[in-house]
Structures are given as C-alpha cells and as structure tokens.
C-alpha cells in the first residue's frame, strides 16, 4: 500500500469515527429530549392512579415501589399529594402485615390532614395497623376519629372505615357485631357500584362466617368474593378468598379440597408479597398434614410459617404458628416442647384480645397434663374450655371428648360415657345448624374420632349391642341426611336396639362392619344373639380391600 493510500485510509477511518460519534451524540440528545418530554408530561394524578391500580391488582411490592417513587417525585407539589402517596404506601404495608412500618410512615409526614378524605384514610389505616398489633384502645381511638369525620358528610373512604370497624370487632371476638358492619358495607358498595368495596365486603363476610362457625355460609361468601375479585383483577382479595374457602372445606371435613386451596393461596400470597396471608395458608395446610398423621410435613409447614411470621410484626401470625407447633409436638410425644410452645402462645396473647388465642393452647396443655397423668389439672383445663362462653363449638366437643378419654383412662366408665354423649350432642347440634345439604354430608368426618373412640369404649365395657347402636346411628344419620329423609335434630339420640328383630324378620344373619382408626369390628347378628369380632385397624384393612377389588376388576 502506497503512502498516499495509507493517508487516505487513515483520513477515512477518522471521518468514520467522527460520524459514529456524531450519530451517538444525536441518539443521546434524542434520548434526553424524549426523557425530558416524559418527565414534562408525567403528572402526580396519573402516577397516583397507576400506583393505586397496581395495588388493587394485587402487586403489593410494585405498588409500594410506585407509591414511594411518587412521594419522592411529587411531595414538593403540595401537602395533599405528599399525603396521598404516603397513605397508599401505608395501605400496602398493612396488607403485607408490616403494621409498625405503616404507623411509622404515617407519623413521619408533617402537617397531617385534619378534615376530608385524607384525614379519614389516615385514621382508618392507623386503626387497622393497631388492630393487627392488638393495640385495641389505640385502634378504637383512630377508628372513632374516622367515624366522626364520616358522620358530617359521606366520603368515599367511609365504607372502608366500616370495614375497619368490623375488623376490630372480629379481633375482639364480637363476631355478630362485625357481621352487621360488613353487611352495611356490602349494601352501600352495591348501591354505589363500587366493585372493589363489594369484593372486600364479601371477603369480610366470609371471614365472619368462619369465625361464627357457619362454614357453608362462609363458602358462599368466599366464593362470591373470589369470583368478583377475579373479574376485577383484585389479586390480594382473590388469594384471601381462596384460602378462606379452604378453611371452610377443612372444617366441613373435606381435607383434600382444603389442602389444594391452601397451597394455591399460599403461592398467590407469596407472589404478590402478602406475607401475613402466606403465613396463614402455610399454617392451615399444616392442619391437614397433622390430621393425616403426616407429622414431618406438618412440622415443616408450621416452622416455615413461624419463621416468616417473625419477619413481619403481626402478632396473630406468631400466635397461630406457635400453637400449631405445640399441637404437633404433643401428637409426636414431645410433651415438654408442646407445653413450652403453649405457654409462649398464652403469654403473647393480649388480655383484651380474642379469647380463642388462649383457649386453643389451653387445650394442648390439657392434653399434655393428661398424658403426664396429672388428671386433676387436665380435668380442670378441659372443663374450663367446655364452659367458656367464648369457646368455639369445635373446642367444646374436643374438650368433652378429652374428658371422656380422661375418665376412661381413670377407670370411671359412667363419667366417660356421659362425656362421650355430651361431645356427640355438641357435634350433632353444630351439624344441625348447617344450611346446605352438600355441606352437611362431609361434616361428620369432624367427629369420626369421637364416634370411633366411643364405640371402642362400649365394646371394651362389654356393651356390644350399644356399640352397634352407636355405629348404626352414625352411618344411618349420614345416609338419611344425604338422601334428604332426615329431620335434623339437636342431640345425640340413637334409636333403641332392634338388630335381632330385623335379623329375625329377614330370616338370616346380618353382618355389620365398623372401620376404626385403632380397631375395627364385625357384628354378626342373628335372631338369637349378637356377636362382635375385633378386626385390624382401618389403615390395615383398606389397602387389602383395594388390592382385592383391583384383582377382581382385572379378572373381568
């Protein structure tokens, strides 16, 4: 290459570099102009509306980030915009269970609004945060402040204030008062066409139904909340409604359906950053594992719930996880640990809070005392739970069932028989309150252990005819109710024994089976006598029966 060519090439290369730098500079200027144009056209109202929609769609982490960015960018535009973004961010924090942070955020901004919607929202959110922290006097003060502002004129957030009032009454254990508040919100939301408030009210009514032990009613409300939340893309309401449906199915004796819903709800809660709800669904999933005797899975689920609960500041989550760990520890025979978890739960429970926070760990302590042969303490504990006016029906029949077993172990058969019948009467009374036939069918699964233990007790006492009578009553009642023939009663009243008369009329022997958790039985009934034969437990019989049925089907 000649010197002239080389110079020419060098000049061309320099020119290309100049052109590239010029082109890059133009792109940079264009980008800056575009960016400046975006900033120029970005306004607080558009930013706030987008952040609020992000929150309503269930993206809590995204909403928190947008609200914080909006505050940074627009708080200089005036006090009103500063408070709007602060209140939105606090709302997200409350849903995430970060109540202390929400309170800190609300007091960090100077010149708090004293009138209008922003003042109502500030009082409401502080009330919600204090409710979750079980600071009930502070919660009452803030909610009353919001209610007083709403009394002078109707603002949009006033429906939310009524929901907050209902939430406070729920945490206090005043479930009927809370239900009335939620019903008022539902009516107002429907009148105003406010679908988000309507979904929230439906969700809250489902919660109320669960706590009032109206489980079929809770299913209806929760399903309606889920459908509406899905339609309006309100992700955090949808996941809560799914979990509440799971809890209703669990209480109605359908653990498989419950577990599916709990797992789904936990995943959804995790994805949107609703950590306090994730804790709840982890805990409730553990209940299903516990009932299935999958103790390792239950303990893992409860421990995950406790670890996550301690990262939030919601005391209720910690209480639920601790009492659950106490229960699984008692079931696995680790009695000192069970008692320690129960004591920690009781110590954390607020004196003015929900009495159930104390009664559930008391039940565990009663079981520990019974297994450690401290009969007097166990009897005292179970009796206190049974007679407490705030006790759930489930707790009452569990306490009566525990008393029956205590008296049976203490060789007091008359007292044991009385308590078994009391427990089954409590259960049948609860069963009769169910409104939907499709809900009543699986509900007896809740009392299967009581029937099983009572039948075993009667057989051990030589009362084989009475044991058959009880087994037949349980099976016949479920069948008749499913066919719509049963008049619902409010007590446990088996019919007088007529087995031998039926066998005489049939002109042959009758075989009646009972599959029990610990022991199964076969009654052979003829016109002359009734004999009972012990069989292995249900867990041993069922696999053999399944293999036999499979073999028969393969031969066909």
C-alpha positions in Angstrom: 0.0 0.0 0.0 1.4 3.4 -1.0 1.9 6.2 1.4 -0.9 8.2 -0.3 -3.3 5.3 0.0 -2.5 4.8 3.7 -3.1 8.5 4.4 -6.4 8.3 2.5 -7.4 5.3 4.5 -6.5 7.0 7.8 -8.5 10.0 6.9 -11.5 7.8 6.0 -11.2 6.0 9.4 -11.0 9.3 11.2 -14.1 10.5 9.3 -16.0 7.3 10.2 -15.2 7.8 13.8 -16.4 11.4 13.7 -19.6 10.2 12.0 -20.1 7.5 14.6 -19.5 10.0 17.5 -21.9 12.4 15.8 -24.5 9.7 15.4 -24.1 8.6 19.0 -24.4 12.2 20.2 -27.6 12.6 18.2 -29.1 9.5 19.7 -28.1 10.6 23.1 -29.7 14.1 22.6 -32.8 12.4 21.2 -33.0 10.1 24.3 -32.6 13.1 26.6 -35.2 15.0 24.7 -37.6 12.1 24.9 -36.8 11.6 28.6 -37.3 15.3 29.3 -40.6 15.1 27.4 -41.8 12.1 29.5 -40.9 14.0 32.7 -42.6 17.0 31.5 -45.8 15.2 30.8 -45.7 12.9 33.9 -48.1 14.3 36.5 -49.0 13.3 40.1 -52.5 12.3 39.3 -51.5 9.8 36.5 -48.8 8.4 38.7 -51.1 8.0 41.7 -53.9 6.4 39.7 -51.4 3.9 38.2 -49.9 3.0 41.6 -53.4 2.6 43.1 -54.4 0.2 40.2 -51.2 -1.7 40.8 -52.2 -2.1 44.4 -55.8 -3.2 43.6 -54.5 -5.8 41.1 -52.6 -7.4 43.9 -49.0 -6.4 43.1 -48.2 -5.2 46.5 -44.4 -4.9 46.0 -44.9 -3.0 42.8 -47.5 -0.7 44.4 -45.2 0.1 47.3 -42.4 1.0 45.0 -44.6 3.2 42.8 -46.1 4.9 45.9 -42.6 5.6 47.3 -41.3 6.9 44.0 -44.4 9.1 43.6 -43.9 10.6 47.0 -40.2 11.4 46.2 -41.1 12.9 42.9 -44.3 14.9 43.8 -44.2 15.7 47.5 -42.9 19.1 46.6 -46.2 19.7 44.6 -48.0 20.2 47.9 -49.1 18.6 51.1 -52.1 16.9 49.5 -50.0 14.9 47.1 -47.4 14.0 49.7 -50.2 12.5 51.9 -51.9 10.7 49.0 -48.7 8.8 48.2 -47.9 8.2 51.9 -51.4 6.8 52.6 -51.2 4.5 49.6 -47.8 3.1 50.7 -49.1 2.7 54.2 -52.1 0.8 52.8 -49.8 -1.6 51.0 -47.7 -2.1 54.2 -50.8 -3.0 56.2 -51.8 -5.6 53.6 -48.3 -7.0 53.8 -48.6 -7.3 57.6 -45.9 -4.6 58.2 -48.0 -2.6 60.6 -45.2 -1.0 62.6 -43.7 0.4 59.4 -47.1 1.6 58.3 -47.6 3.5 61.6 -44.1 5.0 61.3 -44.7 6.1 57.8 -48.0 7.9 58.8 -46.4 9.8 61.6 -43.3 10.8 59.6 -45.1 13.3 57.4 -45.6 16.8 58.8 -48.9 18.7 58.8 -51.4 15.7 59.0 -54.7 16.4 57.3 -57.5 17.1 59.8 -60.5 17.1 57.5 -61.7 15.3 54.4 -60.9 12.0 52.7 -57.2 12.1 53.5 -57.8 12.5 57.3 -60.3 9.7 57.2 -57.9 7.4 55.4 -55.1 8.3 57.9 -57.3 7.4 60.9 -58.6 4.3 59.2 -55.1 2.9 58.4 -53.8 3.7 61.8 -56.8 1.9 63.2 -56.2 -1.2 61.0 -52.5 -1.3 62.0 -53.2 -1.0 65.7 -55.9 -3.7 65.3 -53.5 -6.1 63.7 -51.0 -5.4 66.5 -53.8 -5.9 69.1 -53.4 -2.4 70.4 -57.2 -2.2 70.8 -57.6 1.1 72.7 -55.4 2.9 70.1 -57.3 1.2 67.3 -60.7 2.2 68.8 -59.5 5.8 69.1 -58.4 6.0 65.4 -61.5 4.4 64.0 -63.7 6.6 66.1 -61.8 9.6 64.7 -62.6 8.4 61.2 -66.2 7.7 62.1 -66.7 11.2 63.4 -65.5 12.7 60.2 -67.8 10.4 58.2 -70.7 11.5 60.4 -70.6 15.0 59.0 -70.6 14.0 55.3 -70.3 10.8 53.2 -66.9 10.4 51.7 -65.7 7.5 49.5 -63.4 6.1 52.2 -66.3 5.8 54.7 -67.2 2.3 53.5 -63.6 1.3 54.2 -64.0 2.8 57.7 -67.0 0.5 58.3 -64.8 -2.4 57.2 -62.1 -1.4 59.7 -64.7 -1.2 62.4 -65.8 -4.8 61.5 -62.2 -5.9 61.6 -61.7 -4.5 65.0 -64.8 -6.2 66.3 -63.7 -9.5 64.8 -60.3 -9.3 66.6 -62.2 -8.6 69.8 -64.3 -11.6 69.3 -67.6 -9.7 68.7 -68.4 -11.7 65.5 -72.1 -10.7 65.3 -71.3 -7.0 65.6 -68.7 -7.4 62.8 -71.1 -9.2 60.6 -73.6 -6.3 60.8 -70.8 -3.8 59.9 -69.8 -5.9 56.8 -73.4 -6.3 55.7 -73.8 -2.5 55.7 -70.7 -2.1 53.6 -71.9 -4.6 51.1 -75.2 -2.8 50.7 -73.6 0.5 50.3 -71.0 -0.8 47.8 -73.6 -2.4 45.6 -75.7 0.8 45.7 -72.6 2.8 44.6 -71.5 0.3 42.0 -68.1 0.1 43.8 -67.0 -3.5 42.9 -63.7 -3.3 44.8 -65.5 -2.4 48.0 -68.1 -5.1 47.3 -65.4 -7.7 46.9 -63.9 -6.6 50.2 -67.2 -6.8 51.9 -67.9 -10.3 50.6 -64.5 -11.4 51.7 -65.1 -10.0 55.2 -68.5 -11.7 55.4 -66.8 -15.0 54.6 -64.3 -14.3 57.4 -67.2 -13.6 59.7 -68.9 -16.8 58.7 -65.8 -18.8 59.5 -65.4 -17.3 63.0 -69.2 -17.8 63.7 -68.8 -21.5 62.5 -71.3 -21.0 59.7 -69.0 -22.9 57.3 -71.4 -23.4 54.4 -72.3 -19.8 54.6 -68.6 -18.9 54.7 -68.2 -20.9 51.5 -70.9 -18.9 49.7 -69.5 -15.5 50.7 -65.9 -16.5 49.9 -66.7 -18.0 46.6 -68.6 -14.8 45.6 -65.6 -12.7 46.7 -63.2 -14.8 44.7 -65.3 -14.6 41.5 -65.8 -10.8 41.8 -62.1 -10.3 42.7 -61.1 -12.4 39.7 -63.4 -10.4 37.4 -61.9 -7.0 38.5 -58.3 -8.4 38.8 -58.0 -7.8 42.5 -55.3 -10.4 43.3 -54.9 -9.9 47.0 -58.7 -10.3 47.6 -58.7 -13.4 45.3 -56.0 -15.2 47.2 -57.6 -14.5 50.6 -60.9 -15.7 49.4 -59.3 -19.0 48.1 -57.7 -19.6 51.5 -61.0 -18.9 53.3 -62.7 -21.4 51.1 -60.1 -23.9 52.0 -60.6 -23.3 55.7 -64.4 -23.8 55.3 -63.8 -27.1 53.5 -61.4 -28.2 56.2 -64.0 -27.5 58.9 -66.6 -29.3 56.8 -64.5 -32.4 56.7 -63.0 -32.2 53.2 -59.3 -32.0 53.8 -58.2 -32.8 50.2 -60.1 -29.9 48.8 -58.9 -27.7 51.6 -55.2 -28.6 51.1 -55.4 -27.8 47.3 -56.8 -24.4 48.1 -54.4 -23.6 50.9 -51.4 -24.5 48.7 -52.7 -22.3 45.8 -53.5 -19.4 48.2 -50.0 -19.6 49.7 -48.4 -19.4 46.3 -50.5 -16.5 45.3 -49.8 -14.7 48.5 -46.1 -15.2 48.1 -46.1 -14.0 44.5 -47.8 -10.7 45.5 -45.8 -10.1 48.7 -48.8 -10.7 51.0 -46.6 -12.3 53.7 -49.1 -12.4 56.5 -51.5 -14.3 54.4 -48.8 -16.7 53.2 -48.2 -17.4 56.9 -51.9 -18.2 57.4 -52.1 -20.6 54.5 -48.9 -22.4 55.5 -50.3 -22.9 58.9 -53.7 -24.1 57.7 -52.0 -26.5 55.3 -50.2 -27.9 58.3 -53.5 -28.7 59.9 -54.4 -31.0 57.0 -51.0 -32.8 57.3 -51.5 -33.1 61.0 -54.9 -34.8 60.6 -53.4 -37.2 58.1 -50.6 -38.1 60.6 -48.0 -36.6 58.3 -46.2 -35.1 61.2 -43.0 -34.2 59.5 -44.8 -32.3 56.8 -47.0 -30.6 59.4 -44.0 -29.5 61.5 -42.1 -28.2 58.4 -45.2 -26.2 57.3 -45.6 -24.7 60.8 -41.9 -23.9 61.2 -42.0 -22.1 57.8 -45.0 -20.2 59.0 -43.3 -19.2 62.3 -40.1 -18.1 60.6 -42.0 -15.9 58.1 -44.3 -14.6 60.8 -41.4 -13.4 62.9 -40.2 -11.3 59.9 -43.5 -9.4 60.0 -44.9 -7.6 63.0 -48.3 -9.3 63.1 -48.7 -11.0 66.5 -51.7 -13.1 65.4 -49.5 -15.0 62.9 -46.9 -15.8 65.5 -49.6 -17.0 67.9 -51.1 -19.3 65.3 -47.8 -20.8 64.3 -46.8 -21.3 68.0 -50.0 -23.1 69.0 -49.7 -25.3 65.8 -46.2 -26.3 66.8 -47.4 -27.0 70.3 -50.1 -29.3 68.8 -47.7 -31.3 66.6 -45.2 -31.6 69.4 -47.9 -33.1 71.6 -49.0 -35.5 68.9 -45.5 -36.7 68.4 -44.9 -37.2 72.2 -42.5 -34.3 72.7 -44.5 -33.1 75.8 -42.1 -30.6 77.3 -41.7 -28.8 74.0 -45.5 -28.9 73.5 -46.1 -27.3 76.9 -43.4 -24.7 76.2 -44.9 -23.7 72.9 -48.4 -23.5 74.5 -47.1 -21.3 77.4 -45.4 -19.0 74.9 -48.6 -18.6 73.0 -50.7 -17.8 76.1 -48.0 -15.3 77.2 -48.2 -13.5 73.8 -52.0 -13.4 73.7 -53.3 -9.9 74.5 -55.6 -9.8 77.6 -58.3 -7.8 75.7 -58.0 -9.8 72.6 -59.7 -12.8 71.1 -60.3 -15.4 73.9 -59.7 -18.2 71.4 -56.0 -17.2 71.3 -55.8 -18.6 74.9 -58.3 -21.5 74.6 -56.5 -23.3 71.8 -53.2 -23.5 73.6 -55.1 -24.4 76.8 -56.4 -27.5 75.0 -52.9 -28.6 74.2 -51.8 -28.0 77.8 -54.8 -30.2 78.9 -53.6 -33.0 76.6 -50.1 -32.7 77.9 -51.3 -32.9 81.5 -53.4 -35.9 80.7 -50.5 -37.7 79.1 -48.3 -36.9 82.1 -51.0 -38.4 84.3 -51.9 -35.1 86.0 -55.5 -35.9 86.0 -56.7 -33.1 88.2 -55.1 -30.4 86.1 -56.2 -32.0 82.8 -59.8 -32.2 84.1 -59.8 -28.6 85.3 -58.4 -27.3 81.9 -60.9 -29.3 79.8 -63.8 -28.2 81.9 -62.8 -24.5 81.7 -62.6 -24.8 77.9 -66.0 -26.5 77.7 -67.7 -23.9 79.9 -66.1 -20.8 78.5 -68.8 -18.7 76.7 -66.2 -17.6 74.0 -65.3 -21.2 73.2 -65.9 -22.4 69.6 -68.2 -25.5 69.2 -65.2 -27.4 67.9 -63.3 -26.6 71.1 -66.3 -27.6 73.2 -66.6 -31.1 71.7 -62.9 -31.6 71.7 -62.8 -30.7 75.5 -65.7 -33.1 76.1 -64.1 -35.8 74.1 -60.8 -35.3 76.0 -62.7 -35.5 79.3 -64.3 -38.8 78.2 -60.9 -40.2 77.4 -59.5 -38.9 80.7 -62.3 -40.6 82.7 -61.9 -43.8 80.6 -58.2 -44.0 81.4 -59.0 -43.3 85.1 -61.5 -46.2 85.2 -64.6 -44.0 85.6 -66.8 -45.6 83.0 -70.1 -43.8 83.9 -68.4 -40.4 83.7 -66.7 -41.4 80.5 -70.0 -42.5 78.9 -71.6 -39.2 79.9 -68.8 -37.1 78.3 -68.8 -39.1 75.1 -72.5 -38.5 74.8 -72.1 -34.8 75.6 -69.4 -34.5 72.9 -71.6 -36.1 70.3 -74.6 -34.0 71.3 -72.4 -30.9 70.9 -71.3 -32.1 67.5 -74.8 -33.1 66.3 -76.1 -29.6 67.4 -73.5 -28.0 65.2 -74.3 -30.3 62.4 -78.0 -29.4 62.5 -77.1 -25.7 62.0 -75.7 -26.3 58.6 -77.9 -24.8 55.9 -76.7 -26.7 52.8 -77.1 -30.4 52.3 -73.9 -30.6 50.2 -72.0 -29.2 53.2 -73.6 -31.5 55.8 -72.5 -34.7 54.1 -68.7 -34.5 54.8 -69.2 -32.7 58.1 -69.4 -36.0 60.2 -65.7 -36.5 59.4 -65.0 -33.9 62.0 -66.4 -36.2 64.7 -65.2 -39.6 63.4 -62.6 -39.8 66.2 -65.3 -39.3 68.8 -67.6 -42.0 67.4 -64.6 -44.3 66.9 -63.4 -43.9 70.5 -66.9 -44.2 71.9 -67.6 -47.5 70.1 -64.3 -48.9 71.2 -65.1 -47.8 74.8 -68.5 -49.5 74.7 -67.0 -52.8 73.3 -64.4 -52.8 76.0 -67.2 -52.4 78.6 -68.9 -55.4 77.1 -71.8 -53.3 75.8 -71.6 -54.7 72.2 -75.3 -54.0 71.5 -74.9 -50.4 72.5 -71.7 -50.1 70.4 -73.6 -51.5 67.4 -76.4 -49.0 68.1 -74.0 -46.0 68.0 -72.2 -47.2 64.9 -75.5 -47.7 63.1 -76.7 -44.3 64.2 -73.7 -42.6 62.8 -73.9 -44.3 59.5 -77.6 -44.2 59.2 -77.8 -40.5 60.0 -75.3 -39.6 57.3 -77.0 -41.7 54.7 -80.5 -40.5 55.6 -79.4 -36.8 55.5 -77.7 -37.3 52.2 -81.0 -38.7 50.8 -83.0 -35.8 52.2 -85.1 -38.0 54.5 -83.7 -36.9 57.9 -85.3 -34.4 60.2 -82.4 -32.6 61.7 -82.1 -32.9 65.5 -80.1 -31.1 68.1 -78.8 -34.0 70.2 -77.3 -37.5 70.1 -80.2 -39.9 70.4 -79.6 -43.4 68.9 -82.7 -45.5 68.3 -83.4 -48.4 70.7 -81.5 -51.6 69.5 -83.6 -53.6 67.0 -80.9 -55.6 65.3 -82.0 -59.1 66.3 -85.6 -58.3 65.4 -84.5 -57.2 62.0 -82.5 -60.4 61.6 -85.5 -62.4 62.6 -87.7 -60.7 60.0 -85.0 -61.1 57.3 -84.7 -64.8 58.1 -80.9 -64.8 58.1 -77.7 -63.4 59.6 -76.7 -59.7 59.3 -73.1 -58.6 59.1 -72.3 -55.1 60.1 -68.7 -53.6 59.8 -67.1 -50.7 61.5 -63.7 -49.5 60.3 -61.9 -47.7 63.0 -58.6 -45.8 63.3 -57.3 -48.0 66.0 -59.6 -51.1 65.9 -62.3 -52.3 63.6 -65.2 -54.5 64.4 -67.6 -57.0 62.8 -71.0 -57.6 64.3 -72.7 -60.9 63.4 -76.4 -60.6 64.2 -78.9 -63.5 64.2 -82.4 -63.8 65.6 -81.0 -65.4 68.7 -77.9 -63.3 69.5 -75.3 -60.7 68.5 -71.6 -61.4 68.5 -68.8 -58.9 67.8 -65.4 -59.8 66.4 -62.4 -57.5 66.6 -60.6 -56.7 63.3 -57.5 -54.8 62.4 -57.4 -51.0 62.1 -58.8 -49.2 59.0 -55.3 -48.4 57.8 -54.5 -52.2 57.5 -57.8 -53.3 56.0 -58.2 -50.6 53.3 -55.1 -51.5 51.3 -56.0 -55.2 51.3 -59.6 -54.3 50.2 -58.2 -52.1 47.4 -55.9 -54.9 46.2 -58.8 -57.4 46.2 -61.1 -55.0 44.2 -58.3 -54.5 41.7 -57.8 -58.2 41.3 -61.5 -58.7 40.7 -61.6 -56.0 38.1 -58.6 -57.5 36.3 -60.4 -60.9 36.0 -63.5 -59.4 34.4 
